[in-house]
Amino acid sequence: MAIAYGPETGTHRMPAALRAPLEGRTWREFLYLLLNLPVATTMFCFAVTMTSLGVGLLVTFLGVPVLAAALAGARGLGYMERARARALLRLDVADPLPVRPRKGRSGPTAWMGAMLANGVSWRHLLYCVLHFPWAVFGFCVSLVLWVNGWALLFYPLWKWVFPRYGEQSGMQVYGDGDGNGLYLDTPFEMAATAAVGLLIVIATPWVFRGLTQVDRLLVSGLLGPTRLATRVSELESDRGSVVDTAAADLRRIERDLHDGAQARLVALAMDLGLAKEKLLEDPDTAARMVDEAHGEVKLALQELRDLARGIHPAILTDRGLSPALSALSARCTVPVNVTVDLPQRPAPAIEGIAYFTVSELLQNISKHSRATRASVDVWRAEDRIMMQIADDGRGGADTSVGSGLAGLAERLDAVDGLLIVNSPEGGGTTITAELPWRSPHQQPAFRS
């Protein structure tokens, strides 16, 4: 996966066209294009030499190790190229997965077989070959434009600093054809020369950006992991998040049962036992204890209902998302306006995730926002279900590591969801959550 960092931002009074030649990005890109030639030459010579040697030695047992070494070397050069692109082009390309032999196999032979069967390694070798002609072209164009642009721009200054040398080497303006004449450039010619140089200097950064854009495509396309490998890595990470979330939910349920309803039921059993013993000796005391036990039963039943609602509320299963969210908003400490516009009910799993997402965000509003009102809007946008929860509280919410919002963002990401938080200090909070839309009985569809 390739990540291109955004442009350098800031408050500038100078127009972008005049500022571009002096920006750090332009100098970094120019340095990248200059380094392309020696780096690409080294990579090209290595790739061609090692590949030719390996193919030529295939008639012997030495060909396979040489080719495997060529691929391993190309991967090492690719690592260097990704680091160079990261430092100078601000292009972050993830390192591909390392080459591992198949499960149950080990040793040099298994490693060479895995290396030769690895498509990413061959793409690295292809990059070493294809990058060379482009590097030569980019080096020549960038160097010619940069040197000539600045040289023409400062040509009048050069003439002023070195007037005698300028007279000897300048253009002949007046002469008799026999070598006698005045060799001084006119002010108009010097001004025109500087103007042409300024135009070249202004255009050069944009040419650099076009040239390095091709380099970005080559690096991200040939040196990065495949989309399938990236997706597999994402799914492995998401699986870990789902497992951790499920384990945390099980621990929460066990803790609630142990500390809540279970403790009340144990106390209830003890009270009923004492009441049974006093039933004949002191009926009034026994009746009072039975009455207290009856109250404990009601509280235990309420806790069990709350626990069941926390696992999966019955109203969500029976009536759908809109009534469930309305009932949920009624328990919030601030007035909540709920609007649900869905053409049909989504799949139960998506419906449950949407419910608990809104539930957790409304709990945050009740506990931390100091808001006077809130709103919940749910709608469908193509193949996504959108949820927007807003309040007029103090703001300042963030998804920093360790916060509840960070955990919620991870849980949504595990099902290809997204959480966007807009919460300026003192300006209220608007949180937008996305989930993939799945109709009932529809197979899961993950983003590509």
N, C-alpha and C positions, 0 to 999 in steps of 0.2 A: 504494500500500500504506500503511495506517494503522497506526501503532504507538502504543499507549497505555501510558505509563509506569506502573509499579506504584505503589501507595500509599506515602505517606511512612511509613517504618518507624522504630522506635526503641523504647527501653525507657521505658514510662510507667506511673506508678502511678495516674494519674487515669483514670477510665472513659472510653471512647471517646465516649460521648454528651455528657459534660461537656467533653471536650477539643476536640470538633469545632468549636464556634463560634470557638475561638481559633487553630485551625490555619491555616497559610499557604494550604492548598488552598482553604479556605472563602473567605478574602479574595480570592484570585485568581479564583475562580469568581464571586464577587459583582462584582468589577471587570469581569469579562468580560460579565456580564449588563447592567451599567450602560452599558458601551461599546456594547453591541449596538444601542441605540436610535439614537444619532447615526450610527454606521457603517452600520447597515441603512437608515436614512433616506436617506443619501447614495447608497448603492448602488441603492436602489429608484428614486429620482428619476433617476439616471443611466440605468438600464436602461429605464425607461418612456419617458423623453424621447427617448433615442437610437433606441430601437426604433420608437416611433411616428413619429419624423422619418424614419427610414430607410424604413419601409413606405410612408409618405405620399409619399416622393420616388421610389418605384420606377417611377413613370410617366416619370421622367426618368433620365438617366445618373448622377445623384447618389445614388440610393437604395442601390446596391450598395456604394459606398465608405463611406457612413454606417453601414450595417449591419455591414460588416467592421470599422469603427472601434469600433462598439458591442461587438462580440465581443472585439476586442483589449483594450478598456478593461475588460471584465468579467474577462478573464484576469488583467489587472494587479491588479484589486481582489481576485480570488481568491488571488493571491500574498500580498497583505496579510493576508487572512483566515487563510491557513494559518500565516503567521508569528504572528498573534495567538493562534491556537489552540495553537501550539507553545509560546508563552511563558506563557500563562495556564492552559490546560487540560492541558498536558503531552501533547498529541496531535500526533504527528509524522506528517504526511501528505506523501507524496512528491510532488514537483512533476511534473505531467504533461509528456509529451514536447512540445517546441516544435513549432509549426506550420511545416511546410516544404512548398514547392510540389513537385509531382511531378517525378521525375527528368527532366531535359532541358528543364524550363521555368523561367523566371526572370522577374523584373520585377514591378511592382505588380499587374498583372492576375492573374498566376499566384498571387501571395500572397493576394489577396482571394478568389480561387476556393478556395484551400486553407483559408482561414479560415472561409468559409461552409460548406464541406463537412466541417469538423472537429466531431465530436460533443461533444468535451470542451469546446469553446468555448461551445456552446449550453447545456451543463449549467452552466457558470459564469454565463451570463445568467439561466438559470432560478433559480439560487441567489439572485441579486440580487433577484429578484421574490418568491420564496417565503419568504425569510428575514425580510422586513419584518414581516408580521403576527405571526410567532412572536417576533421581537425586542420588539415592543410589549408582547405578553403577558408575556414573561419579565421585562422591565424593570419593569412595574407590580407584578407579584407579588413579585419579589425586593425592590424598594424598600419596598413596604408592609410586608412581613413584617419586614425588617431594622429599619426605623425604629420601628415599633410595638412590636416585641419588646424592643428595648433601652430604649425610652422607658418601657414599663410596668415593666420589671425595675428601673429606677432611679427610679421614681416616688416611693418613700418617701424616697430621698436628696434628691430635688428638693424635696420638701415640707420636709425638715429644713433645707436650705441656704437656701431662700426661704420662711420661714414666713409672713410678712405677705402676700406675693403668693399663697401657698397659701390663706390665709384668705379672701382676696377672690375667688379663683377656684375654691375648693373646692366640694364637694357640700354642699347644705343638709341638715343632719342633724335639727336641731330648729328650729321656726319657728311663727309664729302665722298665717302666710298673708298678712301685711301687709308682708312684707320684713324683719321683725325676726326674728333667730335666729342660731344659731351655724353658721358655714360651715367646719367642720373635719372632715376624714375621720377615721373611727375607725381604731384600730390594726388591727382585723380587715380592714377594707376595704383598707387599704394593703398588708397581708400578702397578701390574696387577689389584689390587683392585681399585686404582685411575682411571685407564683406563676404567674399566667397569663403574665406576661412571660417568666419563665424557661422555661416550656414552649414558648413561641413561639421563643425564642432557641435552645433545644435542637433543635427541629424544623427550624429554618431551614436549617442546612447540608445536611440530607438533601433538602430541597426544591430547594436549589441544585443538588445533584448530579443530581436527576431532570431539572431544566430544562436543565442543560448537557449531559446525555446526549443530548438531542434535537439540540443544537447539534453535538455530536460526530458524530452520524449524518449530519446535513446536510453538514458539512464533508467527512467521509471519503467520503460517497456521491456528492456532486455536484462537489466540488473536487479530488478525487484522480484518479489515472489509472485507466483501466478495468482489469479483471482481465486482459483480453487483452493490453493494452499492458504491464502488469506482468509477465505471463508471457513475452512476447517479450523484454523487457529481461533477465529472468532467464536465458532460453535463450541470449541473446547473451553474457552474462557466463559462463555455463557452457561455451559453445562455446570461448571464449577460454581457460578453464582446461583444457579437454580438449586443445586444440591445444598449449598450453604443456607439459602433462604428456607428451604424445606426443613433442614435440621433446626434452624432457629425457631420456626413455627412450631415444630414438635416440642422443643424445649419450653416454649411459651405456654403451650397447651398443658403440658405436664405440670409446669409450675402453677398455673392457674387452678388446675384440678387439685393439686396437693395442698396449696395454701388457701384455697377458697372452699369450693363445694365439698371436697373430701374432709377437710377439717371440721366443717359444720356438721357433716353427716356423722363423723365420729363423736362429736359433742352431743348430737341428737341421740345417738344410740345410748350413750352414758346416761343422759337425762331420763330417757324412757326406762332404762333399767332401774334407776333410783325411784322413779315414779311407780314402777311395778312393785317394788319392795314396800313402799309406803301406802299402797292402795288400800290395804286392810287396816293398817295401824292408824294412818292419818289421811283420810280421804280428801280433806280440803287441800292439804299440801300437795298430794298427788295430782289433784285436779289443776292446781296452779302450775305445777311442773309440766303437765301435759299441754296446758295452754301455751307455756313458753316454748315447748318443743314444737308446737304447731307453728309458732312464729318463725322458729329456726328453719322449719321445712319450707316455708314460703321464701325466706331469704336464699336458701340453697337452690330452690327451683329458679329463682330470678338469676342467680349467678350462673346456673347451667344454661338458661336461655341466652344470657349475654355471651357465654362461651361459645354456644352453638352459632349465635349470630356472628361472632368473630371468625368462626370456621367457614361458614357459608350461610348467609341469612335466608330464611325460608321465603320471605317476600320477594327476594331476587329470583329465586327459582320459580315461584308461582306466578308473579305478575310482571317481572321484567325490570329493566334498569331505571326507567323513569319513576315508578312508584318507590323503588328501593332507595333512590337518591333523595326523593322527597322525604321519606321517613328518616333518612340519615341526616338531612339538613335540619329537621325538627329538633334533633338532639344537640345541635351546635349552639354555642353560647351567644352568637350574633345572628341577626336575621339573614337568611340566605335565599336568594332567588334562583330557582332551578329551572333550566330550559333544556329539554332533551328532544332533539329532532333527528330521529333515526327511521329510515324506511322500514326496517324490520329488526328483529332481535339478532344480535351477533351470536357467534358460537358461545356456549356456556363458559369456556375457559377465558375467552376475551372479555366476556361480560363480567365475570368474577374479578379479573384483573382491573378492569375499569372501575368497578365498584370500590375495591379496596384502595385504589389510587386516590379517588376522590375522598374516601373515608380518612385516609392518613393526612391528606392536605387540609381537610376541614378540622381535624384534630389540631394541626399546627396553628390554624387560624384561631381556634378557641384558646390555645395555651400561650401563644407567643405574639400574635399580631397586634393586639390592642385595637382591633378594628371595630367599626360600628355597623358595618354591613358587608356582605359578600355575595358573590354570584357564581353559579356553576352552569356552564354551557357545554353541551355534548352534541356533536353532529358528525355526519359522515362526509368525508372528502375523498372521492374516488375509492381507492382501496385502503384508506386509512380511517380510523375512528379518532376524532379529535375531541379533546377535553380541555377547557380553559376555566381555571379557578382563579378568581380575582377578589381582592379585598382592599379596603381603604386604610389599612393599618400603617404601622410605622416603617415597614419595609426592612431592607437590610438582609433579607434571606439569601443564602448562598449554598452552593453544592460542594463546599470544601470537604476534604476527606474526613470522615468520621461523623458528619452530620446526617440527620434523618433523610434529608433530600438526596444526599449522595447515595445512600442505600436504596432509596426509591428509584433513582436514575439507573443504578445497576440492575435492579430487578426488571425495569422496563426494557433495558438494553438486552436482557437475556431472551426476550421474546420479540426482538427487532423493534422495540419501542424507542421513544425519544422523550426527554424531559428538558424543557427550556424555561429558565427562570429569569424574569425581569423584575427586579426588586431594588430600586434606588432608595437610599436612605430618606425616610420621611415621605416617600411618594407612593406608598402602597405596594402591593405585590401582585403580579400577574404570572401565573404558571400555566404553561401549555404542555400538555402531554399527548403523545401520539401512540397509537397501537395499530398493528395491521388488522384490517377488517377480514373477518372470516365468518361466513354464514354457517348456520348449523349444518353438520354433516360434511362440511368442506374440509379438504386436506390442508394442513398448515402450509402457508406460502411465506417463505423468507425472502428478505431483500437480497438482491444480487450485488 
